[in-house]
Amino acid sequence: MEKELQEVFQKAKYEIDSDLPLNIWQKMVKRNKRINRTRLWVFSSMGILSFGGALPVFKILLNDVAQSGFYEYLSLVFSSNSPALSYPKEFFFLIAESLPTTSIVLSLSLIFILFLSLKYLTREIIKNQLLLSY
């Protein structure tokens, strides 16, 4: 039994394929390029979508601030006998209550997504430039 196994293993001797390392390297490079290209498109589309969505959200935010009476309450700070100086805690709560929090959170989240996608987009562009230079 051992002799038969030795003969089989000797017949099936492993021969090194000289193109194997090159083929593996080319596959790895193609895969990395595909991944980098996909990331570049995803981050750029996220940036464009968040920028495009930010314009209507800011219009909504400005309309909500104007309708909430925030400007009127804020103008009380600059009046001659200001209630803000007499009752600062209550005045602060009054102003905080008049803010449109949903619009503010939505606009800040879109700004955050925009800056985050720009950060990752520039990182991918720089990484691709470095990969192309080698």
PyRosetta script that sets phi, psi and omega in degrees:
from pyrosetta import init, pose_from_sequence

init()
pose = pose_from_sequence("MEKELQEVFQKAKYEIDSDLPLNIWQKMVKRNKRINRTRLWVFSSMGILSFGGALPVFKILLNDVAQSGFYEYLSLVFSSNSPALSYPKEFFFLIAESLPTTSIVLSLSLIFILFLSLKYLTREIIKNQLLLSY")
pose.set_psi(1, -42.9)
pose.set_omega(1, -179.3)
pose.set_phi(2, -66.2)
pose.set_psi(2, -38.9)
pose.set_omega(2, 179.3)
pose.set_phi(3, -62.8)
pose.set_psi(3, -40.5)
pose.set_omega(3, 179.9)
pose.set_phi(4, -64.8)
pose.set_psi(4, -41.0)
pose.set_omega(4, 178.0)
pose.set_phi(5, -65.6)
pose.set_psi(5, -39.3)
pose.set_omega(5, 178.6)
pose.set_phi(6, -64.3)
pose.set_psi(6, -40.4)
pose.set_omega(6, 179.1)
pose.set_phi(7, -65.6)
pose.set_psi(7, -41.1)
pose.set_omega(7, 179.4)
pose.set_phi(8, -64.5)
pose.set_psi(8, -44.2)
pose.set_omega(8, -179.6)
pose.set_phi(9, -67.9)
pose.set_psi(9, -33.5)
pose.set_omega(9, 178.2)
pose.set_phi(10, -71.3)
pose.set_psi(10, -34.4)
pose.set_omega(10, 178.0)
pose.set_phi(11, -70.9)
pose.set_psi(11, -36.5)
pose.set_omega(11, -178.6)
pose.set_phi(12, -94.5)
pose.set_psi(12, 42.2)
pose.set_omega(12, -179.0)
pose.set_phi(13, -62.7)
pose.set_psi(13, 138.2)
pose.set_omega(13, -178.2)
pose.set_phi(14, -76.5)
pose.set_psi(14, 123.4)
pose.set_omega(14, 176.8)
pose.set_phi(15, -108.9)
pose.set_psi(15, 134.6)
pose.set_omega(15, -177.2)
pose.set_phi(16, -77.3)
pose.set_psi(16, 127.3)
pose.set_omega(16, 175.7)
pose.set_phi(17, -86.0)
pose.set_psi(17, 122.3)
pose.set_omega(17, -174.5)
pose.set_phi(18, -71.5)
pose.set_psi(18, -22.6)
pose.set_omega(18, -179.6)
pose.set_phi(19, -88.8)
pose.set_psi(19, -7.5)
pose.set_omega(19, -174.9)
pose.set_phi(20, -61.5)
pose.set_psi(20, -49.8)
pose.set_omega(20, 179.1)
pose.set_phi(21, -62.5)
pose.set_psi(21, -36.9)
pose.set_omega(21, 178.5)
pose.set_phi(22, -66.4)
pose.set_psi(22, -42.1)
pose.set_omega(22, 178.5)
pose.set_phi(23, -63.9)
pose.set_psi(23, -41.7)
pose.set_omega(23, 178.2)
pose.set_phi(24, -62.8)
pose.set_psi(24, -44.2)
pose.set_omega(24, -179.2)
pose.set_phi(25, -63.5)
pose.set_psi(25, -42.2)
pose.set_omega(25, 179.3)
pose.set_phi(26, -64.5)
pose.set_psi(26, -39.3)
pose.set_omega(26, 177.0)
pose.set_phi(27, -63.7)
pose.set_psi(27, -40.2)
pose.set_omega(27, 179.2)
pose.set_phi(28, -66.1)
pose.set_psi(28, -40.8)
pose.set_omega(28, 179.6)
pose.set_phi(29, -65.4)
pose.set_psi(29, -43.8)
pose.set_omega(29, 178.2)
pose.set_phi(30, -61.8)
pose.set_psi(30, -41.5)
pose.set_omega(30, 179.5)
pose.set_phi(31, -64.3)
pose.set_psi(31, -44.1)
pose.set_omega(31, 179.2)
pose.set_phi(32, -65.0)
pose.set_psi(32, -38.7)
pose.set_omega(32, 177.6)
pose.set_phi(33, -64.0)
pose.set_psi(33, -41.7)
pose.set_omega(33, 179.5)
pose.set_phi(34, -64.8)
pose.set_psi(34, -41.5)
pose.set_omega(34, 178.9)
pose.set_phi(35, -65.7)
pose.set_psi(35, -44.1)
pose.set_omega(35, -180.0)
pose.set_phi(36, -65.1)
pose.set_psi(36, -39.4)
pose.set_omega(36, 178.6)
pose.set_phi(37, -65.4)
pose.set_psi(37, -40.5)
pose.set_omega(37, 178.7)
pose.set_phi(38, -64.1)
pose.set_psi(38, -44.2)
pose.set_omega(38, 178.1)
pose.set_phi(39, -62.5)
pose.set_psi(39, -40.7)
pose.set_omega(39, 179.8)
pose.set_phi(40, -61.0)
pose.set_psi(40, -44.6)
pose.set_omega(40, 179.3)
pose.set_phi(41, -68.7)
pose.set_psi(41, -38.4)
pose.set_omega(41, -179.7)
pose.set_phi(42, -65.7)
pose.set_psi(42, -47.3)
pose.set_omega(42, -177.9)
pose.set_phi(43, -68.9)
pose.set_psi(43, -36.3)
pose.set_omega(43, 178.6)
pose.set_phi(44, -69.9)
pose.set_psi(44, -38.4)
pose.set_omega(44, 178.1)
pose.set_phi(45, -68.3)
pose.set_psi(45, -37.3)
pose.set_omega(45, 176.3)
pose.set_phi(46, -63.0)
pose.set_psi(46, -40.4)
pose.set_omega(46, 178.4)
pose.set_phi(47, -65.0)
pose.set_psi(47, -43.3)
pose.set_omega(47, 179.9)
pose.set_phi(48, -65.9)
pose.set_psi(48, -43.7)
pose.set_omega(48, 179.5)
pose.set_phi(49, -64.8)
pose.set_psi(49, -41.0)
pose.set_omega(49, 179.9)
pose.set_phi(50, -70.2)
pose.set_psi(50, -34.3)
pose.set_omega(50, 176.5)
pose.set_phi(51, -69.1)
pose.set_psi(51, -42.1)
pose.set_omega(51, 177.9)
pose.set_phi(52, -66.0)
pose.set_psi(52, -33.9)
pose.set_omega(52, 178.2)
pose.set_phi(53, -78.5)
pose.set_psi(53, -20.3)
pose.set_omega(53, -178.4)
pose.set_phi(54, -71.0)
pose.set_psi(54, -32.7)
pose.set_omega(54, -177.9)
pose.set_phi(55, -63.6)
pose.set_psi(55, -50.3)
pose.set_omega(55, 177.3)
pose.set_phi(56, -68.0)
pose.set_psi(56, -31.7)
pose.set_omega(56, 179.9)
pose.set_phi(57, -67.0)
pose.set_psi(57, -37.9)
pose.set_omega(57, 177.7)
pose.set_phi(58, -68.0)
pose.set_psi(58, -34.8)
pose.set_omega(58, 174.9)
pose.set_phi(59, -64.2)
pose.set_psi(59, -42.5)
pose.set_omega(59, 177.8)
pose.set_phi(60, -63.2)
pose.set_psi(60, -41.6)
pose.set_omega(60, 179.2)
pose.set_phi(61, -61.8)
pose.set_psi(61, -45.7)
pose.set_omega(61, 179.2)
pose.set_phi(62, -63.5)
pose.set_psi(62, -39.6)
pose.set_omega(62, 177.2)
pose.set_phi(63, -65.4)
pose.set_psi(63, -41.5)
pose.set_omega(63, 180.0)
pose.set_phi(64, -66.4)
pose.set_psi(64, -38.5)
pose.set_omega(64, 178.4)
pose.set_phi(65, -66.5)
pose.set_psi(65, -40.3)
pose.set_omega(65, 179.0)
pose.set_phi(66, -66.9)
pose.set_psi(66, -37.5)
pose.set_omega(66, -178.7)
pose.set_phi(67, -77.4)
pose.set_psi(67, -22.7)
pose.set_omega(67, -175.2)
pose.set_phi(68, -78.7)
pose.set_psi(68, -14.9)
pose.set_omega(68, -177.7)
pose.set_phi(69, 85.3)
pose.set_psi(69, 15.5)
pose.set_omega(69, -179.0)
pose.set_phi(70, -62.9)
pose.set_psi(70, -40.1)
pose.set_omega(70, -179.8)
pose.set_phi(71, -64.9)
pose.set_psi(71, -37.1)
pose.set_omega(71, 178.9)
pose.set_phi(72, -66.5)
pose.set_psi(72, -42.9)
pose.set_omega(72, 178.3)
pose.set_phi(73, -66.2)
pose.set_psi(73, -37.7)
pose.set_omega(73, 180.0)
pose.set_phi(74, -69.7)
pose.set_psi(74, -31.0)
pose.set_omega(74, 178.8)
pose.set_phi(75, -70.2)
pose.set_psi(75, -19.8)
pose.set_omega(75, 176.6)
pose.set_phi(76, -65.4)
pose.set_psi(76, -24.9)
pose.set_omega(76, 179.5)
pose.set_phi(77, -63.8)
pose.set_psi(77, -34.8)
pose.set_omega(77, -175.5)
pose.set_phi(78, -95.1)
pose.set_psi(78, 6.6)
pose.set_omega(78, 177.7)
pose.set_phi(79, -78.8)
pose.set_psi(79, 166.0)
pose.set_omega(79, -173.8)
pose.set_phi(80, -66.7)
pose.set_psi(80, -53.8)
pose.set_omega(80, 176.7)
pose.set_phi(81, -104.7)
pose.set_psi(81, 81.3)
pose.set_omega(81, -171.1)
pose.set_phi(82, -76.0)
pose.set_psi(82, 128.0)
pose.set_omega(82, 173.5)
pose.set_phi(83, -71.7)
pose.set_psi(83, -15.4)
pose.set_omega(83, 178.8)
pose.set_phi(84, -67.2)
pose.set_psi(84, -33.2)
pose.set_omega(84, 178.4)
pose.set_phi(85, -77.7)
pose.set_psi(85, -30.1)
pose.set_omega(85, -179.7)
pose.set_phi(86, -77.1)
pose.set_psi(86, -43.2)
pose.set_omega(86, -178.3)
pose.set_phi(87, -128.9)
pose.set_psi(87, 75.9)
pose.set_omega(87, -173.4)
pose.set_phi(88, -67.3)
pose.set_psi(88, -36.1)
pose.set_omega(88, -178.1)
pose.set_phi(89, -66.7)
pose.set_psi(89, -47.2)
pose.set_omega(89, 179.6)
pose.set_phi(90, -65.4)
pose.set_psi(90, -37.0)
pose.set_omega(90, 179.2)
pose.set_phi(91, -66.7)
pose.set_psi(91, -39.5)
pose.set_omega(91, 177.9)
pose.set_phi(92, -63.1)
pose.set_psi(92, -43.0)
pose.set_omega(92, 177.9)
pose.set_phi(93, -65.6)
pose.set_psi(93, -35.3)
pose.set_omega(93, 178.2)
pose.set_phi(94, -63.9)
pose.set_psi(94, -44.4)
pose.set_omega(94, 179.3)
pose.set_phi(95, -68.3)
pose.set_psi(95, -42.0)
pose.set_omega(95, -179.9)
pose.set_phi(96, -64.6)
pose.set_psi(96, -34.2)
pose.set_omega(96, 179.4)
pose.set_phi(97, -72.7)
pose.set_psi(97, -28.5)
pose.set_omega(97, -177.6)
pose.set_phi(98, -82.7)
pose.set_psi(98, -8.9)
pose.set_omega(98, 179.7)
pose.set_phi(99, -75.1)
pose.set_psi(99, 140.3)
pose.set_omega(99, 176.0)
pose.set_phi(100, -81.3)
pose.set_psi(100, 92.5)
pose.set_omega(100, -172.0)
pose.set_phi(101, -67.1)
pose.set_psi(101, -35.3)
pose.set_omega(101, -179.2)
pose.set_phi(102, -63.8)
pose.set_psi(102, -44.5)
pose.set_omega(102, 179.3)
pose.set_phi(103, -66.9)
pose.set_psi(103, -37.1)
pose.set_omega(103, 179.4)
pose.set_phi(104, -67.1)
pose.set_psi(104, -44.6)
pose.set_omega(104, 179.4)
pose.set_phi(105, -64.1)
pose.set_psi(105, -41.5)
pose.set_omega(105, 179.5)
pose.set_phi(106, -64.4)
pose.set_psi(106, -44.8)
pose.set_omega(106, -179.7)
pose.set_phi(107, -68.6)
pose.set_psi(107, -38.5)
pose.set_omega(107, 178.0)
pose.set_phi(108, -68.3)
pose.set_psi(108, -35.5)
pose.set_omega(108, 177.7)
pose.set_phi(109, -68.1)
pose.set_psi(109, -37.2)
pose.set_omega(109, 176.4)
pose.set_phi(110, -66.8)
pose.set_psi(110, -37.5)
pose.set_omega(110, 176.3)
pose.set_phi(111, -65.0)
pose.set_psi(111, -41.0)
pose.set_omega(111, 178.5)
pose.set_phi(112, -62.6)
pose.set_psi(112, -44.6)
pose.set_omega(112, 178.6)
pose.set_phi(113, -63.7)
pose.set_psi(113, -39.6)
pose.set_omega(113, 178.8)
pose.set_phi(114, -61.9)
pose.set_psi(114, -49.6)
pose.set_omega(114, -179.3)
pose.set_phi(115, -67.1)
pose.set_psi(115, -36.6)
pose.set_omega(115, 178.3)
pose.set_phi(116, -66.2)
pose.set_psi(116, -42.5)
pose.set_omega(116, 178.7)
pose.set_phi(117, -68.3)
pose.set_psi(117, -35.6)
pose.set_omega(117, 175.6)
pose.set_phi(118, -64.7)
pose.set_psi(118, -38.3)
pose.set_omega(118, 178.3)
pose.set_phi(119, -62.2)
pose.set_psi(119, -50.5)
pose.set_omega(119, -179.1)
pose.set_phi(120, -69.1)
pose.set_psi(120, -32.4)
pose.set_omega(120, 177.5)
pose.set_phi(121, -65.2)
pose.set_psi(121, -45.1)
pose.set_omega(121, 178.3)
pose.set_phi(122, -66.0)
pose.set_psi(122, -35.9)
pose.set_omega(122, 177.4)
pose.set_phi(123, -63.4)
pose.set_psi(123, -42.4)
pose.set_omega(123, 179.0)
pose.set_phi(124, -67.9)
pose.set_psi(124, -38.6)
pose.set_omega(124, 178.6)
pose.set_phi(125, -63.9)
pose.set_psi(125, -43.8)
pose.set_omega(125, 179.4)
pose.set_phi(126, -65.4)
pose.set_psi(126, -41.3)
pose.set_omega(126, 179.6)
pose.set_phi(127, -63.9)
pose.set_psi(127, -40.3)
pose.set_omega(127, 179.1)
pose.set_phi(128, -67.3)
pose.set_psi(128, -35.9)
pose.set_omega(128, 176.7)
pose.set_phi(129, -64.7)
pose.set_psi(129, -39.6)
pose.set_omega(129, 178.8)
pose.set_phi(130, -68.8)
pose.set_psi(130, -37.2)
pose.set_omega(130, 178.9)
pose.set_phi(131, -68.3)
pose.set_psi(131, -35.4)
pose.set_omega(131, -179.9)
pose.set_phi(132, -72.8)
pose.set_psi(132, -23.1)
pose.set_omega(132, -178.3)
pose.set_phi(133, -77.1)
pose.set_psi(133, -18.9)
pose.set_omega(133, 179.9)
pose.set_phi(134, -81.0)
pose.dump_pdb("model.pdb")
